[in-house]
Amino acid sequence: MSRILVACLGLMSTLAGAAEPRARDLGIPFEGTPGPLNAITDVAGVTVGQVTLIKDLTDGRKVRTGVTAILPRGRATLDVPVFGGWFSLNGNGEMTGTAWLEESGSLEGPVLLTNTHSVGVVRDAAIAWRVRAGAPDPSGYWWSLPVVAETWDGELNDINGFHVRPEHVDAALSGAQSGAVAEGNVGGGTGMICHEFKCGIGTASRVIGRDGTKYTLGVLVQANYGLRDSLLIAGAPVGQHLRNDRIYSAADDAAGDTGSIIIVIATDAPLLPHQLERISRRAGMGLARMGSNAGNGSGDLFVAFSTANHAALAGGAMPQATFLANDQMDPLFVATVQATEEAITNALIAARDMQGTDGHYAKAINHEALTAVLKRYGRLVERR
């Protein structure tokens, strides 16, 4: 993927935070009604922790990586699972624990995101964190197959330096909180690139109502996929207009998309595992709205969970669960598509230029240039 980077010396990377501008701040329109935070943490109980590793080493290599942790029930994630489902749109990537998730229908523990070569250490550290917390017996024994997913940050990060350590995983898990979620160059998304722009972590949510009952659905993405020319934002072909800062050749596009994206979907709607698998599939439609075709070299892996049915999953020989009928799921499908599209756009908007290892440099999307293109296509709204 060197086509998406230019050599540049003497420039410092910028760390994104929760205060970074978001897509709606620029006047980019989206369908649907967001939650108060427009984040996955709008789903009550969900917490997110992130550890960002940015360091310039003495030998010239640069660390640009991290860990993002999503705890479906906050601290209670240690003891009470959630119903879950997953889907692989294209499998050139890794998401551990999915064999048991598919078999059991239960997501037991957190979901963690990191770089490709740190999946093993993050997985092992997640198990150790759970064992140290104690239970289910005095020995601290836990049988555990945690869900850990990855995208490749080796263009900006010294990925073979294995800089993600168990203590970083511990910090992400122990520090997970509700509230606003930092986006862009943070956590597992620190070194990620999307549509040949600097990218990373993004999130969004939707609130839907039915028969007087409201449900919330939230999405968090780690985006590292896509070619420049295919990028769509609010339906406008912005990637075809914003090409001045890329190294472009026909051969590069012929090589295809070799990036990846992980999409995590949370909801408080009562859903069974097969219904959550159906929800996870709809994330691909939000991804398509951004211009992705899930290329051969891309790992596009999605997981969905429901925080409902706490009592049914807390134990017991004859638990009883409630769930929506299948013909009531359409609003949740729509919410998944909408929130996925906005979460990816937020990841692009929040990211900042980053100097990486081996002289590689990734530029973030220029907000003024972007809004000029969107205005040309009549796709801007008055800023709030």
N, C-alpha and C positions, 0 to 999 in steps of 0.2 A: 504493500500500500504506500510505497514511497512517493507515488504520484500525488498524494494529497498533502505533502509536506514540502517546505522549502528550507534550505539551510539559512540560518540566521544567528549571528553571534551578538552577545552583549545585551540581550533582552531577557527580562525577568518574567517568570510566570506569575499569574494573578489568581488568587484563591477566591472562588465564588462562595457566597454565603446566602443565608435566607433573605437578606435585604436586596439581592440583585434584582434588576427589573425582570418582569415576567411578560409573557406574550400579550396579555390583556392590557398591560401598562403601555404598550406600543399602539394599542388600538386594533389589534388583530381580533377578528370576530370568531366566536365559536358558538355552536349550538348547545342547548341544554342549560340547566341551572347548576352552578357549582355549589359546593358546601362552603361554610364560612372561611376555611383556610384554602380551599381549592387544592386539597392534598389528600394523600392516602390516609393521613391521620384524622380526617373528618369521620372516618369509620370508628366509632367509639371503641376504645380499648387498644387500638393499634398504635404501636410505638415504633420509632425509627432511630437508630443510632449510626453514626458515621465516623470513621477515622480516616483522615486524609494524610498521606505521606508525600511530602515534597522536600527533597534534599539534594544538594549538589555534592557529589563525592569528590574526594581529593584526586582520584584518578581520571576525572573528567566525566564519568558516568553520572546520570541523573535519575533520581527516584521520583516517579510521578504515578502513584498508585494509591490503593487504600481498600477499605472494607465498608460495605453498607449492610446493616442488619435490620430486618423487619420482623417484629414480634407480634403475631396475630392477636394475642391476649395480653400484651405487656408482660409484666413479671409472671402472671398466671400461665404464660406459655410453657413454663417449666413443668406444669402439672396437668394441664387440660388441653388436649389437642383440638383441632378444628377440622370440620369436613373440608376436603380439598380435591382439586382436579388439575390436570396439566395437559399441555398440548405442544407438540413439536411441529411448527410450520416448516422449518428446515433444520436438519439435525447436525450441522457442522459446528457443534459446540457441546457443552457439558452442563448438565443439571443433575446432581447426585440425588439419591433418595427417591427417584421417581418410580422405580419398580414397586416399592412398597406403597407409595402414595397411590398408585393405580390399583394395586391389589387390595389395599385396605380401605381406601377412600378417606383416610385420615392424614392430615399434616401434623406431625408430632414434633414440635419445636419451632425455632425461627427459620426464616429464609435469609440466606446471606449471599451477597454479591461481591465479586472480587475480580482479579485478572486471571487469565487462563492458567498460568503456571503456579497459582497460589490456591487452587481448589483443594488440594490435599491437606495443606496445613490449616486452612480455614475449617474444613470439615472436622479434622481431628480436634482442633481447639474448641469447636462448638460442642463436641461430645464431652470434652474435659470440663468445660464451663458448666454443663448440665450436671455432671457427676459431682462437682464441688458444691453445687447448690443443695446436695443431699436428696433423700427420697429416691426411689420408692421404699428403700429399706435402710437400716442403719449403716450399711456398708457404702451407701452412695451409689450402688449399682444402677446403671441405666442401660437398657438396650436401646440403641439410638441409631437411626439412619437419617441424618439431617439433610435438608435441601440446601445445596450450595451451587450457585450458577456463576458463569464467567463470561466475559468478553475480553478480547485481546487488546492490550495497551502497549505492545512492544515497540511501536514506533516512537513513542514519547518516553516510555519508562524502560529502565534497565531490568527487563522482565526476568532475565536469567540470573539476576542477583538475588532473587527470592527474598525481597525485603519485607514482605508481609509476615509478621510473627504472631505467635499465639497471644501475646499481650495486646496486640492491636485488635484481635478478634474479641478478647475479653472486654476491652474498652468500648468497642462498638455495641456489644450486647448489654453490658452493665450500664452504659450511658444512654440507652435508648429512651426516648421521651415522646410524649404527645406534643401537639403544637406544630408550628411552622417547620417545614422541612427544607434544609439547604439544598440548592440545585446547582447544576453546572459542574465545575471542576472540584468535586467533593467525593469523599468515600470511594466506593468501587469505580465511580465514574471519573476519577481525577485525570487519568490519562487517555480518555476515550475521544473518538472522532466520529462524526456523523455527517453523511453527505459531503465529506471532505471539508467540513468545518469543525472547529473544536466543539465538543459536546460533553455528555456525561449523564448525570442524574437529573431526572425531571419527574414531576408529579402533578396530578389533577384529580378532581372528584366531580361527581354528579349526585344530585338529590332528586329522587323521583317519588311521586305520590300515586297511590292507587287505593280507591275506596276509603279515603280518610287516613290511610297508613302511609308513612313516609319511610323510604329506605335510602341508604347512602351507599354509593359504590366509589371506591378510590383506586387509582392506578399509580404505580411507581415504575419508572423505566430506567435501565442502564443502557444507553443508546450508543452504538459503535458501528453502524451499518451505513450502506448506501453510497451511491455515486452522486456527483454534483448535479448533473443535468436533469436527473429524475426528480429532484426535490420539489415538492409542492407544499405551499403553506396557504391555508385558507382557500385552497383550490386553485391558486395562481402558480404558474410554472416559474417560480423565483430562481431556481437553480440555473435555468438557461440564461438568465440575465446577470447573475452574480458570478462571473467567471474570471474576473481580472486577477484574482489572487491565487489562482490554482495553476499547477503545471499540467497542461492539458495536451493529450494526444489521442488519436483514434485508437491506438493500441491499448491505452489505459482502460478505456471503456470496454474494449473487446475482452479484457481480462476478467471483467465482471465484478460483482459485489463480493468482497471477501471479508466483510465485517460481520457484526452480530448485534442482537438486541435481546435483552431479558426484560420481560414484562410481568409485573406482579400485580394481581387484582385482588382487592379486598372488598367485602360487602357485609352489611349486617342483615341482609335479606336471608330468610331461612331457606337454604338450598341443600339438596343432597349431592353426593359426590359426582354422579353422572351429570347433574345440572351444572355443577361448577366446571366440569370439563367442557360443556357447551359454552359457558361464559368465556373460558380461556380461549376457545377457538375464535371468538369474535374479536379478540385483540388484534388478530391478523388483519381485520378489515380496517381498524384504525391505523395500523401500520401502512396499509395500502394507500390510505388517504394522503400519506406523506410522500408517496411516490416509490415505495419499496416494491420490488417483485420477488423478494426472498430468494436471492440468487444462490447458485450452487455452493458458493464458498461461505455463505452466511449461516450463523447459528441463531435461529429465531425461536426461542423457547419461552413458553408462557405458563404461569401457575396462578390459580385462583383459589381463594378460600373464603369461608363464611364464618363470622364470629357468633352466629346464632347457635342455638341448641347447646348452650353451655352445660345444662344439667344432664342432657342425654349423653354427653361425651365425658362427663366427670367420673363415670364408673357405674357399676351396677350390672346385674345379670340380664335384666329386661328393660333396657332404656327405651324411651319413646321420643322420637324426633318429629318436629313439625316441618313442613316445607310448602313452598308455593307449587301450585299446579303448573305443568309445562305451558299451558296456554296463558299464563300470567307473566311469562318471562320476557316477552318482547321489550318492555321498557328497560330491563336490565341489559339486554343485548345492545340496545341503542346507547345506553349510558357507557357501556364498555368501549364501544367504538369512539364515542365523543371524547371520553376522558383519556383514552390512549393517544389520540391525535394531539390533544392539548398538552399532555405530559411530555411527549417528544418535542413539541415546539418549545415548551418551557425549558427543556434541557439545552436546546440550541440557543435560546435567547439569554439564558443565565450564564453560559460559558464565556470564558475570557481567553485571549491569546495565551499560548503556552509554549515556552522554550523547552524542548525535550532533549533526550540523550542523542549522542552522535550528530549534533548540530541540527536536528529536526525541529521544525517549528510549525505549529498549527494555529491558524488564525480563526478567531470566532467570527460569526456572521455579523456584518456591519449593520447596526440598527437603522441608521439613516438610509442606507442603500436599500435595505429590505423594505422599509415603509414606503420608499419612493416607488418601488416595483408594485407593492400592494395597492398603492393609490392609483397607479396607472390602470390596474385591473378592477378598480372600484371595490377593493376588499379591505378598506379601513373603516373603523367606526370612531366616533368621538371618544377621546381618552377620558377615563373616569378618574 
